[in-house]
Amino acid sequence: MKKNLSIFALVIAVIAGSYGFFHFNQGDPNSDRSPMLNNEISTGEELDTIRPGGFPFPTLFNFNYSLIGGVNGGTVGALMVNGKYYFNRWNATTYYRYSNNGPGGGPGTLTDSGTYTGSTRDLAYDGRYIYAGKSTTQLGVLYRLDTGNLAQLTTFAITGQDIRALAWDNNRKGFWMTGFSGNLICKDTANVTKGTITSTLTGKYGMAWDSTLSQDSAWVWVWNQETSGTQNSLNKYHAATGQLKATYLFTLTGASVGIAGGADVVVLPGAPPQLVLLLNYQNFAVVGYKMKDVLVGLEQSNNGVREFKLGQNYPNPFNPSTKIEFTLTKAGDVTLEVYDVNGKLVQTLINGYMNAGSKSLDFNAAGLSSGTYFYKISTNGYTETKKMLLVK
């Protein structure tokens, strides 16, 4: 009987599409659209995830889950941890996990499903735990979840903050968070503000952070439901300055299904590993876009891969002090040096043996003139250089 009903529903949907109309019900429990002025969309085409012109990242995989019962009911997550993709429902207490053995390294085999605290939105991973928020239903609460079964471990009070979209910033050791509207705020679990990016977007649903795409910059990506109801936008912000660098508009051919959900940037294991942008088209698909190949040993930590990593100094620009962080995968001799724009060595910050692990130090440039400087780390045959700006 259920099969016959499903076929009947599918026929009705096809007929509706052929006559060029689609009615979106704001009360649909499996839809979570941002506020709209008009809830009726006209279309005669099939829903898809077509990349816009000028979008620089090719599609690596497209996991269409629209016909998978349960998974297609309010799924918003876009996250991969330890080779498993996480699908969490915002309107229920169910989650699903898939192995990364599908085409292109995308979701393949369903490994397990279960119940969790429920109704959370965009997921984020700090290298140890998964985090999420329930948006306005529990304003100002950040949830820490176990990576194995999404069991709730603890909560953190984030004063008055709507946590609909969420991304871990490994440089600032805090989370970028926002609601449908409002600015992007970076806070740590102690409620200390680490950064602010001004944003006028009104349908923000997913966020991602990465510092691997560019050698000397970190980016905050915002996956946004456009209020017209026929487009999603992907927006690229410079994490340090807050400047909007690019916007890509993804045209939808229907409403309710395919609107923006969660987002993340992960490192997909392989030979070589690949930096991948994950975008969830709510109730419809999770798509992976290849950003670049990653050299072995340079995987970024928001996928939990240990690495040689030199972080971007913070704050930047700075006056006169800034913090430099880096990670060593194994012990060895380390040099960390600062050069001016002419390549002249101006200061040696580290020159000696260090154990593996995450490191942090403060660089005080009180005796230097304003301008651009470069800091370079060398260890175990590995070298990386980043740029910083001193403004007095």
C-alpha positions in Angstrom: 0.0 0.0 0.0 2.8 2.4 0.9 4.5 1.7 -2.5 1.3 2.5 -4.3 1.0 5.8 -2.4 4.6 6.7 -3.2 4.0 6.1 -6.9 0.8 8.1 -6.8 2.7 11.0 -5.1 5.4 10.8 -7.7 2.9 11.0 -10.5 1.2 14.0 -9.0 4.6 15.7 -8.7 5.5 15.0 -12.3 2.1 16.3 -13.5 2.5 19.5 -11.4 5.9 20.0 -12.9 4.6 19.6 -16.5 2.0 22.3 -15.9 4.7 24.7 -14.7 3.7 25.2 -11.1 5.0 24.2 -7.7 3.4 25.2 -4.4 5.6 25.5 -1.3 3.9 25.0 2.0 5.6 27.0 4.7 4.2 24.4 7.2 6.0 21.5 5.5 7.8 19.8 8.4 10.6 18.7 6.0 11.3 22.2 4.6 13.2 24.9 6.3 13.2 27.8 4.0 14.4 31.2 5.0 11.7 33.9 5.4 10.0 34.7 2.0 7.7 37.3 0.6 6.1 34.9 -1.8 5.5 31.2 -1.2 4.6 30.2 -4.7 7.2 29.3 -7.3 6.6 28.6 -11.0 8.8 26.1 -12.8 8.6 23.5 -15.5 12.0 22.0 -15.0 13.6 19.2 -12.9 15.4 20.0 -9.7 19.1 19.9 -10.0 22.5 21.1 -8.6 23.9 22.7 -11.7 27.1 24.8 -11.0 26.9 28.5 -12.0 29.1 29.9 -14.7 32.4 31.1 -13.4 32.3 28.7 -10.4 35.9 27.6 -10.1 35.5 24.1 -8.5 34.5 21.0 -10.5 31.9 18.6 -9.1 33.6 15.6 -7.5 30.5 13.8 -6.5 26.7 14.3 -6.3 25.0 12.2 -3.8 21.2 12.4 -4.5 19.4 11.2 -1.4 16.0 12.6 -2.4 14.5 9.1 -2.8 16.0 7.6 0.4 13.3 7.4 3.0 14.1 9.2 6.2 17.3 10.7 5.0 15.3 12.9 2.7 13.1 14.3 5.5 14.7 17.5 6.8 18.4 16.5 6.3 20.7 19.6 6.5 24.1 18.3 7.5 27.3 18.4 5.4 30.2 17.0 7.3 32.7 14.2 6.9 34.8 13.0 9.9 37.1 9.9 9.9 35.8 8.7 6.5 32.1 9.0 7.5 29.5 11.5 6.1 26.9 12.8 8.6 23.3 13.4 7.8 21.3 15.1 10.6 17.7 16.0 10.6 16.7 19.4 11.8 13.1 18.4 12.3 13.6 15.1 14.1 16.1 13.3 16.4 17.5 11.0 13.6 20.9 10.9 12.1 22.5 8.7 9.4 26.2 8.0 8.6 27.6 6.9 5.3 31.1 5.6 4.4 33.1 7.6 1.8 33.1 4.6 -0.6 30.7 6.1 -3.1 31.5 7.5 -6.6 34.2 10.2 -6.3 34.7 9.5 -2.7 31.2 10.6 -1.8 28.7 8.8 0.4 28.3 5.2 -0.4 27.3 2.5 2.2 25.0 3.4 5.0 27.0 2.3 8.1 24.6 3.2 10.9 21.8 5.5 12.0 20.3 6.4 15.4 18.9 9.1 17.5 20.6 12.2 18.9 19.7 15.4 20.6 17.8 16.4 17.5 16.8 19.5 15.6 20.3 20.8 15.2 21.4 22.6 12.0 24.8 23.1 10.4 27.5 20.8 11.9 31.1 21.7 12.6 34.2 19.7 13.7 37.2 21.0 15.7 39.4 17.9 15.3 38.0 16.1 18.3 34.2 16.8 18.7 31.2 17.7 16.5 29.3 20.9 17.4 25.9 22.2 16.4 23.2 24.7 17.4 19.4 24.5 17.4 19.0 28.1 16.1 16.1 30.1 17.6 14.5 27.1 19.3 17.4 27.3 21.9 19.0 30.7 21.4 22.6 30.9 22.7 23.3 27.2 23.2 26.2 25.5 21.5 26.1 21.6 21.6 29.2 19.4 21.8 28.5 16.0 20.3 30.4 12.7 20.2 31.7 11.8 16.8 30.7 8.2 17.1 27.0 8.4 17.8 26.3 12.2 18.1 25.6 11.7 21.8 25.3 15.0 23.6 28.4 15.5 25.7 27.9 19.1 27.0 26.5 22.5 26.1 28.0 26.0 26.1 26.2 29.3 26.7 26.8 31.8 23.8 25.1 35.0 24.9 22.1 35.8 22.8 23.5 34.2 19.6 21.4 32.4 17.0 23.5 29.4 15.9 22.0 28.3 12.7 25.2 28.2 10.6 28.4 27.1 12.2 32.1 26.7 11.2 35.3 25.9 13.2 38.2 28.4 12.8 41.4 26.6 13.6 43.4 29.9 13.6 41.2 31.7 16.1 40.2 28.6 18.0 36.6 29.6 17.9 33.4 29.1 15.9 31.9 31.4 13.3 28.2 31.4 13.9 25.1 33.2 12.7 21.4 33.0 12.2 19.4 33.6 9.0 20.2 37.3 9.3 22.8 39.2 11.2 26.6 39.3 11.1 29.0 36.4 11.3 30.4 36.2 14.8 33.4 34.1 15.9 33.3 33.0 19.5 35.0 30.3 21.6 33.2 28.0 24.0 33.9 30.5 26.8 31.8 33.1 24.9 34.8 35.2 24.1 34.4 37.1 20.7 37.3 36.3 18.3 36.1 38.1 15.2 33.2 39.7 13.4 32.3 39.9 9.7 29.5 42.2 8.6 26.9 40.5 6.4 23.6 41.6 4.9 22.6 38.1 3.8 19.2 37.0 5.1 19.1 33.2 4.5 22.4 32.0 5.9 22.2 28.3 6.6 25.7 26.7 6.2 29.2 28.0 6.8 32.7 26.5 6.2 36.2 27.7 7.0 39.5 26.9 5.4 43.1 28.1 5.2 44.4 25.5 2.7 42.9 26.9 -0.5 45.2 29.9 -0.4 48.7 30.0 0.9 48.4 33.2 2.9 44.7 33.6 3.6 41.8 32.0 5.5 38.3 32.1 4.2 34.8 31.9 5.6 32.3 30.4 3.1 28.5 31.1 3.6 25.9 28.9 1.9 22.8 31.1 1.7 19.1 30.7 0.7 18.2 33.6 -1.5 14.9 35.1 -0.6 13.6 34.9 -4.2 13.3 31.2 -3.5 14.9 30.2 -6.9 18.6 30.6 -6.0 21.2 29.7 -3.4 24.3 31.8 -3.1 27.8 30.8 -2.0 29.7 33.7 -0.5 33.4 33.9 0.1 34.6 36.2 2.9 38.2 36.9 3.9 38.4 35.8 7.5 40.8 38.5 8.7 39.4 41.6 7.0 35.8 40.5 6.5 35.9 41.6 2.9 33.4 39.8 0.6 35.6 38.4 -2.2 33.2 36.4 -4.4 29.5 35.4 -4.7 28.2 32.5 -6.8 24.5 32.1 -7.6 23.2 28.6 -7.9 19.8 28.6 -9.8 17.2 26.2 -8.4 14.4 24.8 -10.6 11.9 24.4 -7.8 11.2 25.3 -4.2 11.4 23.6 -0.9 13.8 20.9 -2.2 17.3 22.0 -3.0 17.4 25.1 -0.8 20.7 25.6 1.1 21.5 23.4 4.0 24.8 22.8 5.8 28.3 23.4 4.4 31.9 22.4 5.3 35.4 22.2 3.8 37.1 18.8 4.4 40.1 16.8 3.2 39.0 13.7 1.4 41.6 10.9 1.8 43.2 9.6 -1.4 46.3 9.7 -3.5 46.7 12.6 -3.4 44.2 13.9 -0.7 41.8 16.5 -2.0 40.4 19.6 -0.4 36.6 19.4 -0.9 33.8 21.9 -0.4 30.6 20.1 0.8 27.2 21.7 0.2 23.9 20.3 1.3 20.9 21.0 -1.0 18.3 20.4 1.7 16.2 17.2 1.3 17.8 16.6 -2.1 21.6 16.1 -2.3 25.0 16.5 -0.8 27.5 17.7 -3.4 31.3 17.7 -3.2 33.3 20.2 -5.2 37.0 19.7 -5.6 38.9 22.8 -4.5 42.5 21.5 -5.0 44.8 18.5 -4.5 46.6 18.7 -1.1 50.2 17.7 -0.7 50.7 14.8 1.7 51.4 16.2 5.1 49.5 19.5 4.5 46.0 18.3 5.2 44.0 20.9 7.1 42.8 20.1 10.6 39.1 20.7 10.2 38.9 17.2 8.9 40.9 15.8 11.8 44.0 15.0 9.8 47.3 15.7 11.7 49.6 17.8 9.7 52.5 20.2 9.3 50.6 23.4 9.4 51.6 27.0 9.7 48.6 29.1 10.7 47.9 32.7 9.6 49.0 35.1 12.2 46.2 36.7 14.3 45.4 39.6 14.4 46.4 40.6 10.9 47.0 43.5 10.3 48.5 44.0 13.8 50.2 46.6 16.0 52.6 45.8 17.6 51.9 42.2 18.6 50.4 39.2 16.9 50.1 35.5 17.5 51.6 32.8 15.3 50.5 29.2 15.6 51.8 26.0 14.0 51.5 22.2 14.3 54.2 19.6 14.1 53.4 16.0 13.3 56.8 14.8 14.6 59.6 16.1 16.7 62.7 17.7 15.1 64.7 20.9 14.7 62.6 23.9 13.9 63.4 27.4 12.7 60.8 30.2 12.6 62.1 33.4 11.1 60.7 36.8 10.1 61.8 38.6 6.9 61.1 42.0 5.4 59.9 42.6 1.8 63.6 42.7 0.6 64.2 39.2 2.0 66.3 40.5 4.9 66.1 38.4 8.1 64.9 40.7 10.8 64.2 38.3 13.7 64.6 34.6 14.5 61.7 33.5 16.7 62.6 29.8 17.1 65.8 27.9 16.4 66.0 24.6 18.2 64.5 21.1 18.8 60.8 20.9 19.5 58.4 18.0 20.3 55.4 17.2 18.1 52.1 19.0 18.8 50.3 22.4 18.4 52.5 25.4 19.2 51.8 29.1 19.7 53.9 32.2 20.3 53.6 36.0 20.4 55.6 38.1 18.0 56.2 41.7 19.2 57.2 44.0 16.3 57.5 47.2 18.5 61.0 47.9 17.1 60.0 47.5 13.4 58.5 49.9 10.9 55.0 49.6 9.4 54.9 47.4 6.3 54.7 43.9 5.0 56.7 41.1 6.6 57.0 37.3 6.0 57.4 34.6 8.5 58.8 31.2 7.5 58.9 27.9 9.3 61.4 25.1 8.4 61.4 21.6 9.9 62.0 18.0 8.9 62.6 19.1 5.3 59.4 21.1 5.1 59.1 24.9 4.6 56.2 27.2 4.5 55.9 31.0 4.4 53.1 33.4 5.2 52.6 37.1 4.9 51.6 39.6 7.7 51.0 43.3 7.8 52.3 45.6 10.5 50.3 48.9 10.7 51.4 51.5 13.2 
